[in-house]
Amino acid sequence: MPLRDHFPIFEHQVFLNSCSKGALSHEVEQAYRDYLTDWGTLGSPWEPWVEKLEGTRAAFAGLIGARPAEIAVSSSVSALVSALASALDFGERPRVVISDLEFPTVGQVWHAQERRGAEVVHVAARDGLLPLEHVEALVDDRTAIVSLTHVSYRHGARQDVEGVAEIAHRHGALMLLDAYQSLGTTPIDIGALGVDLLVGGALKYLLGSSGLAFLYVRAGLERLTPTSTGWFAQEDIFAMEGHRHRPALTARRFEAGTPPVPNLYAARAGLELIASLGTESIEAHVRELTGALKAAITERGFTLATPAEQHGALIAVKALNVEKLVARLAGEGIVVSSRGDNLRVSPHFYNVSKDIELLVDALLRHRELLR
C-alpha cells in the first residue's frame, strides 16, 4: 500500500497495534505545528477554530454516509454516551441491553444510569459472537436502547449489526453502535446498517490523536435532548446567554464546552489520509494481512481467540503469559498489545506482509508463552 513512508515509526519498529493507537504520520505531526502557528500568529482565532470544527464534523459525516447536521463532536466516547444517556427517560422503558463484549466505558456509563431507574442487562457471547437468539431473549417492549460494539476490542469479533438493529426496532427500542474498532478499516453505510446512533473516535484506525470523538444521531430523533450540555451545544454558540438553555436542533445539542481544538487539527489530517485511499481498498488490504496471519498462526499450532471469519482488523492469539510476550516482542522492536489472556495484532493500510512474517518468526521464538 502507498503512504507507508509517511509513518516514521516503520524506520525502526514493526508497528501492529492500531487497535490501541494509530501510528503517527508526518501529516498529523504537521497539523499540530499548524495549530501552534495559528495560535501564535492569530492570537485567539475562534472563528477559524470553529471552521476547523465544522470541517471535522463534515469529514466524520462523510466517513459513514451521514449528514453533518447528524454529527456531534466532543472529547471522548464517554462524554458523548453520557450525554446520550442523559437524554433518555427510563420511566416507561427502563431496560438497557448491552453485551459482554463492550468497551468498559460504555458499560460503565449505562450502569451509572441505574441510579436514574435504568435496568441494565448483558447479552452473553458464544465463541466471541452474540447469537441473535440471545439478543432476542433480552430485548422487550420495555427496552429503551440496545448498545452494541461493532468489533470487540478484546479479540476482534465482528457482530451482526443489522440483525441486532432489526430486533431492537421491532420492539421500539433505539440502537447504538460503538464503531471505534471498525472505523477506518471497514466501509460503513449508516443507512444500510439501520442504526439510530453511532459513536467512534479519532484515536485508532482514523490516525488522529486522543481527545476527539463523534456521535451520529439519526435525523428524526429531535425528542432526545440531553441534560448534559455546554455552550457549544447551544443553537447560537456566540450568543453568550447564560439565562436560558436553547440547544441546537441538530446533533450538535449533544456537544459540551469548548472542543479540544488541537485534536481537531490532528483528526482532519488523519481523516484526509483515510479518504485519500478509501475504506474499500483499506479493507481489502487489511483482509489480506489478517488472512496471512490467521493461516500462519493455525499452521504453527497456536490458537486464535478471534472467530475464523467474522472479525475486523484485529486478530487475537491466545497466550499463557501475554504480558511477558508483549514485553519480549517490544524488546525486539515489534509493537502489539494485549487484553485479558489474548495477544492483539491489528494491521492497517501502512502494514505489509513482511511485518506479519517478522511477527510470526518472533512468536515461534517465544512459543512457550503461547497456547
C-alpha positions as CSV (number, residue, x, y, z in Angstrom):
1,M,0.0,0.0,0.0
2,P,1.1,3.6,-0.5
3,L,1.9,6.1,2.2
4,R,3.9,3.7,4.5
5,D,6.8,6.2,4.3
6,H,4.5,8.8,5.8
7,F,4.8,7.0,9.2
8,P,8.3,7.3,10.6
9,I,7.8,4.5,13.2
10,F,8.5,1.9,10.5
11,E,12.0,3.1,10.2
12,H,12.8,1.3,13.4
13,Q,9.9,-0.8,14.6
14,V,7.3,-3.2,13.3
15,F,4.1,-1.5,14.4
16,L,1.0,-3.7,14.6
17,N,-1.1,-2.0,17.3
18,S,-3.6,0.2,15.5
19,C,-6.4,-1.2,17.7
20,S,-4.8,0.7,20.5
21,K,-3.4,3.8,18.8
22,G,-2.8,4.6,15.2
23,A,0.7,5.3,14.0
24,L,1.8,8.9,13.9
25,S,2.1,10.3,10.3
26,H,4.0,13.3,9.1
27,E,0.7,14.9,8.3
28,V,-0.7,14.7,11.8
29,E,2.6,15.9,13.2
30,Q,2.4,18.9,10.9
31,A,-1.2,19.5,11.9
32,Y,-0.1,20.1,15.5
33,R,2.5,22.6,14.2
34,D,-0.2,24.3,12.2
35,Y,-2.3,24.7,15.3
36,L,0.6,26.3,17.2
37,T,1.3,28.6,14.2
38,D,-2.3,29.7,14.0
39,W,-2.5,30.3,17.8
40,G,0.8,32.2,17.7
41,T,0.1,34.4,14.7
42,L,-3.6,35.0,15.1
43,G,-3.8,35.2,18.9
44,S,-7.3,34.0,19.6
45,P,-8.6,32.7,16.3
46,W,-12.0,31.5,17.4
47,E,-13.7,31.8,14.0
48,P,-11.0,29.7,12.3
49,W,-11.2,27.2,15.1
50,V,-15.0,26.9,14.7
51,E,-14.4,26.4,10.9
52,K,-12.0,23.6,11.8
53,L,-14.7,22.0,14.0
54,E,-17.2,22.2,11.2
55,G,-14.8,20.7,8.7
56,T,-14.0,17.9,11.0
57,R,-17.8,17.3,11.6
58,A,-18.2,17.1,7.8
59,A,-15.3,14.6,7.5
60,F,-16.8,12.3,10.2
61,A,-20.1,12.5,8.4
62,G,-18.6,11.6,5.0
63,L,-16.9,8.6,6.6
64,I,-20.2,6.9,7.4
65,G,-22.5,8.4,4.8
66,A,-24.3,10.8,7.2
67,R,-25.1,14.5,7.0
68,P,-23.0,17.0,9.1
69,A,-26.2,18.0,10.9
70,E,-26.3,14.4,12.3
71,I,-22.9,14.6,13.9
72,A,-21.9,15.8,17.3
73,V,-18.1,16.2,18.1
74,S,-16.7,16.1,21.6
75,S,-13.7,14.9,23.5
76,S,-14.5,11.3,24.0
77,V,-17.0,8.5,23.5
78,S,-17.5,8.5,27.3
79,A,-18.7,12.1,27.2
80,L,-21.0,11.5,24.2
81,V,-22.6,8.3,25.5
82,S,-23.1,10.1,28.8
83,A,-24.8,13.0,27.0
84,L,-27.0,10.4,25.2
85,A,-27.9,8.6,28.4
86,S,-28.9,11.9,29.9
87,A,-31.5,12.3,27.1
88,L,-33.3,9.1,27.9
89,D,-36.3,8.8,30.2
90,F,-36.2,5.4,31.9
91,G,-39.7,5.6,33.3
92,E,-41.8,3.6,30.8
93,R,-38.8,2.0,29.1
94,P,-36.2,1.2,31.8
95,R,-34.3,-1.6,30.1
96,V,-30.8,-1.1,28.6
97,V,-29.4,-4.1,26.7
98,I,-25.7,-4.3,26.2
99,S,-23.3,-7.2,25.5
100,D,-20.4,-8.7,27.5
101,L,-18.1,-7.5,24.7
102,E,-18.5,-3.7,25.1
103,F,-15.5,-1.5,25.8
104,P,-15.7,-0.8,29.6
105,T,-16.6,2.9,29.4
106,V,-19.8,2.1,27.5
107,G,-20.9,-0.4,30.1
108,Q,-19.9,1.9,32.9
109,V,-22.0,4.8,31.5
110,W,-25.1,2.6,31.2
111,H,-24.7,1.1,34.6
112,A,-24.3,4.6,36.0
113,Q,-27.9,5.2,34.8
114,E,-29.2,2.6,37.3
115,R,-29.5,5.5,39.8
116,R,-31.9,7.1,37.4
117,G,-34.0,3.9,37.1
118,A,-32.3,2.1,34.3
119,E,-32.3,-1.7,34.3
120,V,-29.1,-2.9,32.6
121,V,-28.9,-6.5,31.2
122,H,-26.0,-8.1,29.4
123,V,-26.2,-10.4,26.4
124,A,-23.9,-13.4,26.8
125,A,-21.5,-14.1,23.9
126,R,-20.8,-17.5,22.4
127,D,-17.3,-18.1,20.9
128,G,-16.9,-14.3,20.8
129,L,-20.1,-13.6,18.9
130,L,-23.6,-12.6,20.0
131,P,-26.2,-15.1,18.9
132,L,-29.3,-13.3,17.8
133,E,-31.4,-15.6,19.9
134,H,-29.6,-14.4,23.0
135,V,-30.4,-10.8,22.0
136,E,-34.0,-11.7,21.2
137,A,-34.4,-13.2,24.7
138,L,-33.5,-9.9,26.4
139,V,-34.9,-7.2,24.2
140,D,-38.6,-6.5,25.0
141,D,-41.1,-3.7,24.8
142,R,-39.7,-2.1,27.9
143,T,-36.3,-1.7,26.3
144,A,-35.1,1.9,25.7
145,I,-31.9,1.2,23.9
146,V,-29.7,-1.6,22.7
147,S,-26.0,-0.8,22.8
148,L,-23.6,-2.9,20.7
149,T,-20.0,-2.9,19.8
150,H,-19.2,-3.4,16.1
151,V,-15.8,-5.1,16.6
152,S,-14.8,-6.2,20.0
153,Y,-11.7,-4.6,21.5
154,R,-10.9,-7.9,23.2
155,H,-10.5,-10.2,20.2
156,G,-11.7,-8.5,17.1
157,A,-15.0,-10.4,16.7
158,R,-17.4,-8.6,14.4
159,Q,-21.1,-8.6,15.3
160,D,-24.3,-8.9,13.2
161,V,-25.3,-5.2,13.5
162,E,-28.2,-5.4,11.1
163,G,-29.7,-8.4,12.9
164,V,-29.4,-6.8,16.3
165,A,-30.9,-3.5,14.9
166,E,-33.9,-5.3,13.5
167,I,-34.6,-6.9,16.9
168,A,-34.3,-3.5,18.7
169,H,-36.5,-1.7,16.2
170,R,-39.1,-4.4,16.3
171,H,-39.6,-3.7,20.0
172,G,-39.5,0.1,19.6
173,A,-36.0,0.5,21.1
174,L,-33.2,2.6,19.9
175,M,-29.9,1.1,18.6
176,L,-26.5,2.5,19.4
177,L,-23.4,1.2,17.7
178,D,-19.9,1.6,19.0
179,A,-17.8,1.6,15.9
180,Y,-14.4,2.7,17.4
181,Q,-12.7,-0.6,16.4
182,S,-14.1,-0.6,12.8
183,L,-14.0,3.0,11.6
184,G,-11.2,3.5,9.0
185,T,-10.8,-0.2,8.1
186,T,-14.4,-1.1,7.1
187,P,-16.8,0.9,4.8
188,I,-19.8,2.0,6.9
189,D,-23.1,3.0,5.3
190,I,-25.1,4.3,8.2
191,G,-28.3,4.0,6.3
192,A,-27.7,0.3,5.4
193,L,-26.8,-0.6,8.9
194,G,-30.1,0.7,10.2
195,V,-28.8,2.0,13.5
196,D,-30.1,5.2,15.2
197,L,-26.9,6.2,16.8
198,L,-23.2,5.6,16.3
199,V,-20.0,6.6,18.2
200,G,-16.4,6.5,17.3
201,G,-13.2,8.4,17.7
202,A,-10.0,9.6,16.0
203,L,-7.5,7.7,18.3
204,K,-7.2,4.3,16.5
205,Y,-7.5,3.5,12.8
206,L,-8.5,7.1,11.9
207,L,-4.9,8.1,12.7
208,G,-5.7,11.2,14.8
209,S,-4.8,11.7,18.4
210,S,-6.6,11.0,21.6
211,G,-9.2,13.5,22.8
212,L,-11.7,13.6,19.9
213,A,-14.8,11.6,19.2
214,F,-18.1,11.9,17.4
215,L,-21.7,10.8,17.8
216,Y,-24.1,10.2,14.9
217,V,-27.7,10.9,15.8
218,R,-30.2,9.9,13.1
219,A,-32.4,12.8,11.9
220,G,-35.9,12.5,13.4
221,L,-34.7,11.9,16.9
222,E,-35.1,15.5,18.0
223,R,-37.1,14.3,21.0
224,L,-33.7,13.3,22.5
225,T,-32.5,16.3,24.4
226,P,-29.6,15.8,26.8
227,T,-29.3,17.5,30.1
228,S,-25.5,17.0,30.0
229,T,-24.6,20.0,27.9
230,G,-22.5,23.1,27.4
231,W,-22.1,26.3,25.3
232,F,-21.1,24.5,22.1
233,A,-24.4,22.6,22.3
234,Q,-26.4,25.9,22.0
235,E,-28.3,27.0,19.0
236,D,-26.0,30.1,18.8
237,I,-22.7,29.4,20.4
238,F,-21.7,33.1,20.2
239,A,-24.9,34.4,21.9
240,M,-23.2,34.0,25.3
241,E,-26.6,33.9,27.0
242,G,-26.4,32.4,30.5
243,H,-30.0,32.9,31.5
244,R,-31.6,30.2,29.3
245,H,-30.8,26.9,27.6
246,R,-31.6,26.8,23.9
247,P,-30.0,23.7,22.5
248,A,-29.2,23.3,18.8
249,L,-31.8,21.3,16.8
250,T,-29.0,19.3,15.1
251,A,-26.9,16.6,16.7
252,R,-24.7,19.5,18.0
253,R,-27.0,19.6,21.0
254,F,-25.0,16.6,22.3
255,E,-21.8,18.6,22.5
256,A,-20.5,20.3,25.6
257,G,-18.0,23.0,26.3
258,T,-15.0,24.2,24.2
259,P,-13.9,21.5,21.9
260,P,-10.3,20.1,22.0
261,V,-9.1,22.4,19.3
262,P,-5.6,20.9,18.8
263,N,-7.1,17.5,18.3
264,L,-9.4,18.9,15.5
265,Y,-6.3,19.7,13.5
266,A,-4.9,16.2,14.0
267,A,-8.2,14.5,13.3
268,R,-8.6,16.3,10.0
269,A,-5.1,15.2,8.9
270,G,-5.8,11.6,9.8
271,L,-9.2,11.6,8.1
272,E,-7.8,13.0,5.0
273,L,-5.3,10.1,4.8
274,I,-8.1,7.6,5.1
275,A,-10.2,9.4,2.5
276,S,-7.2,9.5,0.1
277,L,-7.1,5.7,0.0
278,G,-10.8,4.9,0.6
279,T,-12.1,2.4,3.2
280,E,-12.9,-0.2,0.5
281,S,-9.2,-0.5,-0.6
282,I,-8.1,-0.4,3.0
283,E,-10.4,-3.2,4.0
284,A,-9.2,-5.4,1.1
285,H,-5.5,-4.8,2.0
286,V,-6.1,-5.5,5.7
287,R,-8.1,-8.6,4.8
288,E,-5.0,-10.0,3.0
289,L,-2.8,-9.3,6.0
290,T,-5.2,-10.8,8.6
291,G,-5.7,-13.8,6.3
292,A,-2.0,-14.4,6.2
293,L,-1.7,-14.0,9.9
294,K,-4.5,-16.4,10.7
295,A,-3.1,-19.0,8.4
296,A,0.4,-18.7,9.9
297,I,-1.0,-18.9,13.4
298,T,-3.0,-22.1,12.8
299,E,-0.3,-23.8,10.7
300,R,2.1,-23.4,13.6
301,G,-0.2,-24.9,16.2
302,F,-1.2,-21.7,18.0
303,T,-4.8,-20.9,19.0
304,L,-6.8,-18.0,17.6
305,A,-9.1,-16.2,20.0
306,T,-10.8,-14.4,17.1
307,P,-13.6,-16.1,15.1
308,A,-12.1,-17.5,11.9
309,E,-14.3,-15.5,9.6
310,Q,-16.4,-12.9,11.4
311,H,-13.9,-10.3,12.5
312,G,-12.4,-6.9,11.9
313,A,-8.8,-5.7,11.5
314,L,-7.9,-7.0,15.0
315,I,-6.7,-10.6,15.3
316,A,-6.1,-12.1,18.8
317,V,-4.0,-15.1,19.7
318,K,-4.4,-17.0,23.0
319,A,-1.4,-16.8,25.3
320,L,-0.2,-18.3,28.5
321,N,1.7,-15.2,29.7
322,V,0.6,-12.4,27.5
323,E,2.3,-9.5,29.3
324,K,5.7,-11.2,29.2
325,L,5.1,-11.9,25.5
326,V,4.2,-8.3,24.7
327,A,7.3,-7.2,26.5
328,R,9.6,-9.6,24.7
329,L,8.2,-8.6,21.4
330,A,8.6,-4.9,22.2
331,G,12.3,-5.7,23.1
332,E,12.6,-7.0,19.5
333,G,11.0,-3.9,18.0
334,I,7.5,-5.4,17.4
335,V,4.7,-3.3,18.9
336,V,1.5,-5.2,19.7
337,S,-0.8,-5.2,22.8
338,S,-3.0,-7.4,25.0
339,R,-6.4,-7.7,26.5
340,G,-7.1,-10.5,29.0
341,D,-5.1,-13.5,28.0
342,N,-5.0,-12.6,24.3
343,L,-2.2,-11.1,22.2
344,R,-3.8,-8.4,20.0
345,V,-2.4,-7.8,16.5
346,S,-4.0,-5.1,14.4
347,P,-2.6,-4.2,11.0
348,H,-3.6,-1.2,9.0
349,F,-3.0,0.1,5.4
350,Y,0.5,1.0,6.3
351,N,1.5,-2.6,7.1
352,V,3.0,-5.1,4.6
353,S,3.3,-8.8,4.5
354,K,6.9,-8.6,5.8
355,D,5.5,-7.2,9.1
356,I,3.4,-10.3,9.5
357,E,6.3,-12.6,8.7
358,L,8.5,-10.9,11.2
359,L,5.8,-11.2,13.9
360,V,5.3,-14.9,13.2
361,D,9.0,-15.6,13.4
362,A,9.2,-13.9,16.7
363,L,6.2,-15.8,18.0
364,L,8.0,-19.0,17.1
365,R,11.0,-17.9,19.2
366,H,8.7,-17.4,22.2
367,R,6.2,-20.2,21.6
368,E,6.4,-21.3,25.2
369,L,4.3,-18.2,26.1
370,L,1.5,-19.1,23.7
371,R,-1.3,-21.7,23.8
